Amino acid sequence: MTAFELNGQEVVVSEDHEHLLGALRDELGVISAKDGCAPSGQCGACTVLVGDKARVACQTSLERTNGEKVTTLEGFDDAELQRYCDSFAAHGALQCGFCIPGILVRAKALIEKKGEALTRDESARHLGAHLCRCTGYIKILDAIQDLATGVIPEPQAPKGVGSGGTKYEAAALAAGTRPFIDDMEVDGLLHGALKLSDHARADILKIKTEAALAMDGVVAVFTAADIPGELKVGLIHKDWPVMIPEGGRTSYLGDVLAVVVAVDRATAIEATASIEIDYQVYEPMTDPIRVIESDENAVWGLDGNTLSTSSYQRGDVDLGLESSAHVVCETFQTQRVEHAFLEPESTLATPTGDGLYVYTGGQGIWDDRDDIARVLGVDASLITTELVSNGGAFGGKEDMSNQAHTALAAWLLDKPVQITLSREQSLLMHPKRHPIRMTYEAGCDANGKLIALRARMLGDSGPYASVGMKVLERAAGHATGPYALQAVDVEAIAARTNNSVCGAFRGFGANQAQFAMEGIM
């Protein structure tokens, strides 16, 4: 056992926890310290005070905490915490709010050490330990400087459309008291964990769950064979398997093979490692240029490797280029981009007698409801989905992640189940920004006036549709940017590969097209 002082009270916790954050959240009920990346210590969302030092809790062992004073936002003086929250709210220094509680703790440590002498540069340097994907850091630094100098602006409520004002729930988000899904507790709650594929393209010959089921604390292990309804979900095409069954084939590293449910999260995660999978491994098809020319299907159960083709023409491009005084032809390649939202995907499903109540952090709450109902083989009226404002998304939470797995476990067990992805699983599972290869040929007259443009785009959409066809359609539609041309010939292809799924991301294909168009200019 480990003993330390938490927010002024002596506590004793089990030594089974991997780090201080685990003890705080799982045993002591602290929710202000958020788990964004444990145990990698990269995001700063779990920052607490150990003594008078700001420490990342998921990188702090219980051994180092023994006999220390640990302070979280729950232990701040009420008036002091209100001051911090008011400053951040007044400056608009938060959006999703997931990262802000950790930043408040860091701010307190800096202010108590430096007082009014704290400089903006010092604050900025120390905030390097914190990631913020929504707000940016300028307003956060403004709020910290005001706190250091004792200037507390008065938060103002919005006065109507077009007016400024504090964000809804700003104070609760800053204080870490407004729960995200992973902060929620219900009676009898069980925890789930997912077993992902070890190979991007492999036949699943056998899924051996006996060792996992034999572990103390494990309640159940579910595979695709346990799905009572339909296997596949999807926003546009129903082509994304909830789990890959025995006899099926994986199509990327984010494919799920099994769900373990246990009395606590640590046990569930540990049990996934004991599931044995017999694979027949194949070379993944990762080059979209080669893939669209191949007669071999990249994705299990789907014919052809072209997801979509979007094209349009106006005027005679060949004639326009021939008559141009200047012609430029270049090929541009953009990269796959991770959304890096701070809150990993989380779902909580609770039985309601004849149905389920599902707390989801998805960006399409009706799609979540309808696909969950299809997977369970029940009428959608039996499924209620409540959107819990998520800790960042940017398009990366439009598709289902663990909603169907959580709902399936809760439905089959008739008990509440919560599943939260690890940061590594989140990186593997959710869709990214499309990498697009774009060859542009443009011509202008002697005065520089554009005449004609030919654009050929090839986007790597990964194995499943998500909204890939719409992203490449949007890229095609924005191919010429703000420029008027007499002749245009555009084609944009979305290819299926065994790379990460690609889907919605801020800009939705227009960003890539503008990069190429401005490059050609």
JONOR-V377218 format. One record per pair of residues at least 12 apart in sequence whose C-alpha atoms are under 6 Angstrom apart, sorted by the first residue. I is the first residue (numbers start at 0). GAP is how many residues later the second one is. Records with the same first field share a line. If there is no record, write none. Layout:
I->GAP, GAP
This chain:
0->12, 13, 14
1->64
2->63, 64
3->62, 63, 64
4->64, 65
5->64, 65
6->64, 68
18->39, 41, 42, 43
19->37, 40, 41, 42
20->36, 37
30->152
31->144
32->13
33->12
35->306, 307
36->386
37->20
38->19
40->17, 18
42->87, 88
43->85, 86
44->54, 57
45->56
46->55
47->24
48->21, 22
49->19, 20
50->18
53->52
84->86, 89
86->56, 65
87->55
88->77, 81
89->65, 76
90->48
92->46, 47
93->41
94->39, 40
95->295, 296
96->76
97->293
99->74
100->73, 74, 75
110->37
114->33
115->32, 33
180->165
188->227, 228
189->72, 73, 227
190->70, 71, 73, 74, 226, 227, 228
191->68, 69, 76, 227
192->66, 67, 75, 76
193->64, 65
194->61, 62, 63, 77
195->59, 60, 61
196->56, 58
198->54
199->51, 52, 53
200->49, 50, 81, 83
201->47, 48, 77, 78, 79, 80
202->45, 46, 76, 77
203->42, 43, 44, 45, 75
204->41, 42, 73, 74
205->40, 71, 72
206->70
207->67, 68
208->66
211->59, 62, 63
216->45, 46
217->44
218->42, 43
219->41
220->38, 39
221->36, 37
222->35
223->19, 21
227->148, 149
228->145, 146, 147, 148
229->144, 145
232->138
234->231
239->224
242->13, 14
243->13
248->51
250->48, 247
251->246, 247
253->174, 175
283->214
284->13, 212, 213
285->211, 212, 213
287->172, 207
291->13, 14
297->199
298->164
304->190, 191
305->189, 190
306->187, 188
307->161, 185, 186
308->183, 184
309->163, 181, 182
310->179, 180
311->178
312->175, 176
313->173, 174
314->172
315->171
316->135, 170
319->132
320->122, 131
323->119, 120, 121
324->120, 121
325->117, 118
326->115, 116
327->113, 114
328->111, 112
329->109, 110
330->107, 108
331->105, 106
332->103, 104
333->101, 102
334->100
335->97, 98, 99
336->95, 96
337->94
340->51, 52
341->49
342->48
343->77
344->75, 76
345->73, 74
346->12, 13, 56, 71, 72
347->69, 70
348->58, 67, 68
349->66
350->63
354->27, 28
355->27
356->27, 28
357->27
358->26, 27
359->27, 28
360->26, 27, 29
361->35, 36
362->34, 35
363->34
368->16
371->32
393->111, 112
394->109, 110
395->35
430->70, 71, 72
431->70, 71
432->69, 72
433->68
434->24, 25
435->22, 23
436->20, 21
437->18, 19
438->16, 17
439->14, 15
440->12, 13
449->35
450->34, 35
451->33, 35, 36
452->35
453->34, 35, 36
454->35
455->35
456->35
457->34, 35
458->35
459->35
460->33, 34, 35, 40, 41
461->34, 35, 36, 37, 38, 39, 40
462->33, 34, 35, 38
465->37
466->36
467->35
470->37, 38
471->20
473->35
474->34, 35, 38
475->16
477->32
478->34
480->33
